[in-house]
Amino acid sequence: MKLLSNSILIIFILTPIFSFAQPVQNLNAKQSLKMADYLFNMGSYFNAISYYERVYEKQSNNAYAVNQIAQAQMLLRDYKEGEKWFKVLQDLNVDTYPEAGYFYALCLKYNGKYPEAKAAFNKFEKTYKGLNASALKKKSKIQAEGCDLALKMIAHPDTVKVEHLGANINAPYTEFAPVSNNDLLLYSSLKSDTIIILENKRKNQLFAQFYAVSKETDSTFGESYLYTDMPINDKDVHNGNGAFSADKKRFYFTRCKLDENTMKMRCEIFMTEMKKEGKWSNPVKLPAEVNSDSTQTHPTVGNSKEGEVLYFSSNRAQGTGGMDIWYSVKKGEIWSPAMNLGKKVNTIADDITPFYDSKTFTLYFSSNGWPGMGGYDVFKSKGGLKKWEPSKNMGYPINSSVDDMYYSLSEKKYIGYVVSNRSGTISVKSETCCDDIFLIRYPRIIYYAVRGFVFDAKTKMKLPNAKVIMVSNDTVKWGKDQYSKNDTMYFWDTQAFMSYKLMADKEGYFSNDATFSVERKFENDTMRVDIYLTPIPPKEPIVIENIFYDFDGAGLRPESFKGLDSLYNLLMANPTIQIEIRSHTDSKGKDAYNLVLSQKRAESVVKYLMEKSIPKERLVATGMGEKELLVKETTEDGKDCESCRQLNRRTDFKIIGVIPGKDVIYKQGDSGFDEDAVDTLEEQKEQEKEEE
């Protein structure tokens, strides 16, 4: 089955035939078998089947002919016919082909018959005693796990829609490697409306080329055309697998040649670069750090602190299996030696078609080595370079019972693409022979967020290292505490129809907050809410305005409550501070009397605040009497100044300490943050670069 692997991996599915003067009906069994083997070895599987079937008609117990028919149907990805013929081979019960049970089970799985496939895999695992028993039994066990996984995923499908892109983009044979470029969709295609005849290949120039189609809306497209804006199409080789750099100034792609003797494809990665006036340079082959003597294909681009990262597939040595995913870092004009992503991504089988989303640090790729629904399933793993999280299956309906590859996202993250040979493709033979591009439409979820800076209320300068929290209903805290920065806004996800409060706290400043409400929108919406903090005057008393007492007494008059409530709010916003309430009198009367009166008045303020739930330990009452007169109480000519006495009759407070462990404990709310919500993460990433 190696030929199957090689053909699908590069996604150039050739099903060539030869035409011959002598009809198959005029040949005897021996002649038919000779011709069938010749065609099979040349890769002409479609026509070879006719000759093998002629042999079977005359020799129904010819297990070799049956095996060749079944293998050819698998190579052509006609799994219904493959299932039929492997069942015939299995029923012949010959020792020559002990692997027939495995391939029969595989066809059952590709045809979506998961319970039957699982039973067949389990039977094979228990009974197989042929060559490479350990490896084949391990593969069979993984495939059986995939059957269970498929049934579970089909029972709980993802909320996405997968739609065929139609005949204006897809043609018979194969379309692959869709890459979004703003208002264009670039892809590669081996366009032909008929069975490809191998001997006419050069004459007809049947090589994969880059095509483009304009996006009329998010999911509707114009007519496709051969792409000529970049010099990336070479008429003598296969061209495909394109990927732009983050700044859209470099385009990486592969060029592949078929060795007509071995019928194997070898690919190398090239790059073209945008020069002045929007012109693109002639493509250059990347150096030996990327391009080895093996095949390397499927480039995708990410970013890291080290430089631009090129992820790609290759079957070079030192891998974990067949095709592995590797990376090389571009530092200026120098490329680092290619490194393997490791066993959290790569398997002993084939891992191909990577797509890296730098905004969410997520690698999407296809593999037939992890448990999956079909042949190649789409998986994802978060990370970068050599550090990755365990791979996760993307589920149904992104994955199907056959091959699903080339997953990618457009700039609008609710639109994606996948290449698949699932039912519904435009084909020239079986319903699963050929690959087409499918559109993935994610539910249009609207994300709401808030962000901002913390400022010094006096200088209007940004304040770093202020702790900021977000609460609702004054009791529920959302997300984690954040700390302000000069170059990065704080950021929270929010939900529509809710009101929130942002609260900021920094040593040397009074705490402050800002409230806001989130209204329903029809597009993603991020509010800007800044917080301003007032510096605490160093060791200076702060006067509480409009505090009135009964004449010659300590009772608080109702007019005082407004001013005292402002002090209460300050204490609630700063739950750790301890203050000294200081009451002052004028100089009229005896000192001792004024001292006692002022003490009682200060205690009246403390009592009021305690009745409003401020702990006693945070309040100290001090009567100042006439010790700290603000102004003289007589005019220059010695007359009594009542307005001056009024200034001296005041109540103020000082912050005298901090009581540790008195922070408010909030209930923890659901932050509403979805780790896979790429729109939200994009917003968060972009705000790091934004200035005021």
N, C-alpha and C positions, 0 to 999 in steps of 0.2 A: 504493500500500500504506500510505498515511499513516493511513487509518482503522483499520487493524489495529493500528498502533502506538499510536494514541490509546486504543483500547479496552482493550488488554492492559495498558498502563502503569498505568491507574487500577484495574485488576482488577475492573471492573464489566462483565462480559461480557453484553451484552444481545443476544438473538437474537429480536427481535419479529417478529410476522406480523400482517397484516390479514386479516380474513375478507370475502369478497365474494360477492355473489349469483350472479354469472356464472361458471360453471366454466371452468377453463383449456382444457378440450377444445373449447369452443364458440367459441374465438377463433382468427382466422387468424394468420399469422406476424407481420404488421404490428401487429395489435392486441396480440398477446402481447408483442412487443418493447416497445411503448409502456408496457404495464402493468408489465413486468419492470423497465424503467428507473425507473419511478416508485417501485416498492417498494425497489429497490436504493438510490436516493438518500435514501429515508426510513429506511434502516437495516434494512429487513425482508428480510435476505439469504436467510433460510430459504425464504420463500415466493417471492421473486424467482427463485430457481433453477428452480422448476417452470415458470415462464413462459419463461425462457431455453431450457430443455430442449425446450419446445414449438416454439420457433423452430428449434432445431437439428434436431429431427425432420423439419421441412419443408425446412430449408436447411442441409445438413450441411457446406457449405463457408463458412458464415457465421462468420468468425473473430471478429467482435465478440461474438457470442453465446457462443462457446466461451470467450473471454477473460473475459467477465463471470461465467460459471459458475465458472471456475477461481478468479477473484479472490474470489467470494462464498464458495467452499469454504474458501479460506485465511482469510477473515475469520471464518468459523465454526469455524476450526481443525480442519476435517476434512481431514487431510493425505493420507489415502488417496485420497479423491475429488479433492483438489487435484492430486496426482501424476497421476492418470488424465487429467484435463482439460487440464493444462498439456502433457502428452505429445501429446494430440490437437492442441492449438494449435501445438506445435512441429512436428508432422508436416505441418500444413497449409502450413508453410514460406512464410508471408507476411511481407513487409517491415514491415507495420504494427505488429507486436508483437515487436520484436527482443529484448525482455527476457524473453520466455517461457522461454528456456533457463535463465536465472538462477532463476526461480521453480520451474521443474521440478526443478532441482538442489536447491533449498531443500526442496521437499517430499520428495525422496528422502532427504535428511539427516534431516528430522523423522520419517520413517518408519524410521530406523535403518539405511538402506541406504548405509553410509558409503563403500565402494569405488566403487559406482555414482555416488554423489553427488560424490565427489572428481573422478571422470572428467568428469562433467557440468560442474562448476565450471571445471575446467581448459580444457575445450572452449569454454565461454562466454568465459573470459578471453582466449583466443587469437583468437576470431572476432568478438566484439561490436564494432560500430562506430557504435552509436547515440548518443543524447544522454547527457551525463554519463558518458562512457566511462571516464575516469580514475577517478572515484569508484566506479563499479560494478565495474570490474575489481579495484580495491583490496578492495572488500567480498567479491568472489568469491574472491580469494586468501586472505583471512582465513577464509572459510568452508571452503575446501579444507584449510587448516591445521587447522581444527577437526575435520575428518574424520579426519586422521591422529592428532590428539590423542585423539579418542574411541576409536579402535581400541586405542591404547596404554593408555588408562585402563581400558577394559573388560577388557583382558588382565591388568591389575594392579589389581583393585578394592580400595577401601578396606575395612577390617574393621569396617564398620558395617552395621546392618540398617535398611531403610526400609520402614515398614509403614503401610498405609492405616488411618486412625483409625475408620472404620466409619460406619454410617448414623445413629448417635445424635448425631454431630457434623456429618458431611458430608451435604449434600442436593444435589439437582440444581441446576444453574447454578454458583454459586461460593461458596467459603469462603476467607477470606484473613486475613492479618495476625494469626497466633496470638501471644499474649503471655502468658507465665507469671507468675502472681501467687500465689506460695506454693501453697496447695491448690486454686487455681482456674486454669483456662485460659480466657482471654478471646480472642474472635475475632470477626470480622465475617462476615455471611452475607447473601446475597440468596436467600432461601428461596422456592422454587416447585417444585412437582412436575410442572408442565406447561410447554409453550412459552408464553412471555410474550406476551400480545397487547398491542400498544402502546397501542391506544385505551382499554384497561381499566386502564392503568398507575396512574392516580391513584385510580381506584375501588378497586383492590386494595391500594393503598399498598405497591407492590413496590419498596421502598427497602432498601438494605443497612442492617442494624442490628447492634448489639453483642449477642453472646450469651455465655453463660458455661457452663462445665461443671466439676463438681467432680472432682478427681483422687482416685480410690480407691487407686491405687498409682502408681508411676512411669509406668506405661504403660497403665493401665485407667482408664476414666472413667465417670461416671454419665450421667444424662440432661441434655441441654442445655436452657437456658431463656433467655428474653429478659432481658438484664442491666439491672437498675434501681437498683443500689446507688450509681451515679453518674449525674448528669443529662447523659448523653452521647448518648442516642438522640433524634433529632428525626425525627418520622414523615414530614416533607415533604422530606427530603434524604437522600443517602447518607451513612452514618456508618461510619468505619472507621479502620484504621491506628493503633492505640493504642500508647502507650509510656509507662512510668512513669519518673519521676526516680529517682535512686539511693536517696533516702530514702523513696520511695513516697508522698510528699506532694503531688506534682503529676502530672497525667496529661495527656499531649498526644495529640491525635487530629485527624483531618481530617473536614471536611464538604464534600460535593461535589454540584454541581448539573449536570444535563444541559441544555444548550441544545438545545431541540427543533428549532430551525431548522438549526443546523450539525451536530447530533448529536455535539457535543464536550463533554467533561466539564471543569469547572473546580473545583479543590479549594483549600481554605484550611485553615490549621492553627489549632486552638483549644486552649485549656488550661483545665482545672478544677483547683482547689486544695483540699486538705483543710483545713477550719477546725476550730474547737473541737468537741469531742464527736464527732469522726469524721465530721462532715458536710462534703459537698463543695459548693463554690461553683458558681454558674451559669457555664457555659463562656464564656470571652471569646476573641475573635479576637486572635491575636498581631499586633503592630504591623507597619508597612510595611517594617521592616528584615527581617522574615521573609516576610510575605505581600505579594507583588507583584501586578501585573495579570495575571501568567501563572498557571500551575498550580503549587502546592507541596503535596507530600503525603509520605507515608511517614516521619514523624518517628521518631527514635531519640535517646536521651539518653546523653551521656558526661560526664566530668568533666575539668577541667584546672585549673591554677593560676589561670587568669584567671576561672574561674567555671563554671557549668553550660553544657554545650555541646549545642546542638540540631543534629543532622545531619538532612537531609531531601533529597528529590528535587524538582527544579524544572526547567521548560523556559524559564526566564527568559533574557533576553538576556545576552551576554558569557559564555555557556557554551561548552563545547568541542563540543557536538553537540546531540542532541534533549533528552532528560532527563539532567541532571547531578546529582551529589550536592554539596550546599552545606552550610555550617555558619554558625551565629550563636551568640554567647556571651552568656549572661544574667548580668549583673553587678548584683545587687540587682533592681531593677525595670527596668533598662535593657538593651536588646538591641543588640548590635553589628551593623553592616551585614553582610548575608550575603556569605560568601566561598566561592569555588569550591575544591574539594579538589585540583584539578590533574590533570595528564595521567597520573599513575601510577595513578589510580583511574578518572577519567572518559575516555570515548572519544568518537568522532564520532557514535556511535549513541546508545543509551539505557542509562543506568545508574540503577538504581532499588532500592527496598526495602532501605535500609541497616539494619543492626543492629550496634550498637557494644557490645562487651564491655570495660568499663572495667578489669576485673581483668587482662586480658591485652593491653590496648591494641590490640585487633584489630577492624577493621571488616569485617563480612560484607555483601555486596551482590550484586545480580544485574545482569548486563549481556549485551547482545547485540552488543557492539562488540569484545570480546576473543575470540580463538579459543576455541570451546567445542563441546560435544557436540550442542547443540540450538539452540533459540531463545534463551531466557535461561538462562544458567548461573550458578551461585553461585560467587563469588570471595571472597577475603579479602586484606586488606592490613593490616600493623601500622603504627601511628603515631597521629597526632592532629593536629587543626587542619589546617595546610597541609603537614605533613611526613609522607610515607608511603613505605613500601617498595613495590616493584613488586608488582602484584596477582598472586595465584596461584589457579589453578582448584582447586576443592574436590574434583574427581574423581568417579568413579563408585563407588557408586550414588546419592550425593547428587544428582548431575546425571544427566539422562536425555537422550533425543533430542529432547524437546520443551521446554516452559518450566518452569523451576524457580526459585522466588522466595521471598521472605519467610523466609529462613533465620534461625533464632533459637535460643538456648539457654535451657533452664530454669535455675532456681537450682542444681539438681543437674546438673553440667556433662556428665554422660554421657547426658543426654536432650536432644534438640533437635527442631525442627520445620522443615518445608519445605512450601511450597504448590506444587503441580504439577498439570499436566493429563496426566500420563503414564497409560498404560494401567492400569486398575483403579479409576478414579474413578467416581462416580455421575453419570451424564449423561443428557441428554434427547435427544441425537442421536448424534454420533460418539463413539468411545471417548476422544478427546482434546479434546472441545469445552470441557470445564469444569474449573475448578480446585477441588481438594480439599486438605485438610490431611493431611500424612503425618508420622508419628512417626519420628524418627531415634534409633536406639538404639546408642550407642557401647559398645565392649567395656568391661566394668567392670574397669579397671586400678586396683590398689591402690597408692597412693603412700606411701612411707615417708620420713620426714625427721627431722632432729635440729636443735634450736636451743637457745640459751641465752645467758647473760651471763658476763662475766669480772668477778670480784670481788677486792678486796683481802682477803687471808686474815685480817688483823688487824682492820681497821675494818668489814669486811663491806659496804663501799660498792662500787658498780659502778665498774669501771675502763674508761675510754674509751681508744681508740687502741692496744689490745693486739692484736698480730697473732695470728690463730688459723688453724691449718691442720687438715685432717682426713686421717689416713692409715690404711691397713690393712696388716697384716703388717709394720709398721714400715718398709716400703719403698715403698709406693705412695701417692702423694698424690692426693686426690680433689677436683676443682674448683679454683677459684682461692683465693688467700689472701684472708682477710677481716679486718676490723678492728672491734673491739668499739665499741659506742656505749652511751650512757646510756639512750637511748630506743628502741633497735632491737636485737633479738637477732641474733646470727649465725645462718646458716641453710644447711643442706646437704640435698640429697636423698641417701637411702641405699637399700640393697637388703636384702631379707630374707635370713636365714641367713648374715649376715656380721657380723664384729666390727670395730670401728673404734676409733681413738684420736684425741681432740681435743687439740691441743697449742697452748698459748698462751705468748706471749713479749712482754715489755715492758721497756723500759729502766728500770733501778732495781729490778727484781724478778727473782727466780729463776723460770725457766720451770717450767711444770707441765703435766700432762696428765690426761685423764680417759678411761677406756675404757668401751665399752658394746657390747652385742650387739643385733642387730635380729631379733626373732622374727616369724614369719608372723602376719598379722592378716587379718581379713575386712572391715575398713573402713580408710580412710586413717588413718595413725597418725603422730603427730609426738612424738618424745621430747624431754624437757627435760633437758639435761646442761649444768651450769654448771662453770666452772673457777675455782679460787682460786689467786691468786699471792701468794707471801710476799715482802715487801720485803727487799732486800739491806741489811744493817746498814752504814751509812757508815763505811768504814775500820776496822771492828771485826772482830777475828778470830772465827771460828766453831769451836767445839770439836767434834772428832770423838770421839764417846763410845766407850768400851770398846776402846781401842787398847792392846795388850799386847805387850811385847818380852821377849826372853830376859833373865834376870837379868844385869845388868852388861854387856849386849850389845845389838846392833842388830837381831837377827833377829826377825821378826814371828811372834808365836804364832798358832795357828789361830783362837783366840777373837777375834782382831782383824779377821778377814776380813769379818764381817757389817757392822761399822762402816765399813770401807773400801769395801765394795760400795755402801753408801748414797752415799758420796762419788763413786764411779764413776757411779752412776745420775744424780747431779746434773750431773756433767760431760757425760754423754751427752745430757741434756735441754737443756743450755746449751752448745752446741758451739763458741761463739765466745769463751768466757771463759778467761782465764789466771789460774792461782792459785799462791799461794806456800804450800808445805807447811812448817809450822813445828813443830819438836820441842823440847820443854822438859824440863829436869831439875829436881830439887830442889837445895838448896844443899849437900847432903852431898857431900864430895869437893872436889878442887881445881877452880878455874874452868876452866882450860885443858882438863883431862880431860873435864869436863862438856860443854864446847863441842864437842869432837871427837865425843863420844858422841852428842850430840843431832844433829849434822850427819849422822852415819852412819844414825841412826834415821830422819831425814827422807828420806834417800836411799833407805832401804828402802821407804818408802811410795811414793815416785816410781817405783821399780822395779816394785812390785806393780801400780800403775796402768798403767804402760807395757806390762807383759805382758798387760794386758786391753785393749790397743789405743788407749789415750789417747796422743796425740802428745807427744813430749818437750818441744816448744816451748810447750806449754800448762802445763808443770809446772816449778816452781822449788823446790829443796830448800834450806831454811835451818835451821841449828842455832842455837837461841837460848840453849842452856845454861841458866844460872840468872839470865838478865838480867831476865825478866819474871815474877817470883814473884807468884802470885795472893794468897797469904796468908802470914803469918808461920809459921815452922815450930816455934815454941816456945809453950808456954802462958804465961799471965800470971805463973806462979810460976817460969818458966825451964826447965821440963821439956820434953823432946823430944816433938813431936806428929806421930806417924806418919800419922794421917789427913790432917793438913795437908800433909805432904810428898807424899802421894798426889795431892792436888788440884794441886800444882805440877808433878807428872810427867804431862804431857799432850801431845797433838798437836792442833794446830788449823790452820786455813787462812784465808787472806785472798784476796779477788778483787783482783788488781793490774792487770788490764787486759783489753782485748778484742782478739782477733786477727781482723781483717777478712777476709771471703771464706771463712770456715770454716763457713758454713751447710750443713746436710745437703742433698744433692741426692737427691730422691726420683724414682722412676718416676712418670710421669703416668698416672693411671687414668681410665677413663670415668666421668664424674660421675654418669651415669645420669639426667641432666636432659633432659627432652623439652620443647622450646620451646613445643609446643602443649598441654602437660599443664596444663590450666587449674586442676585441683584443687591442684597444687603451687604454682602462681603465686598462687592465692587465699590459700593458707596463708602464703606469703612476704609478701604484701601486708598481711594481717591482723596479722602479728606486729609490723609497724612501729608499730602503735598500742598494743601490749600492754605493760604495765608488769610489774614483777617479780611 
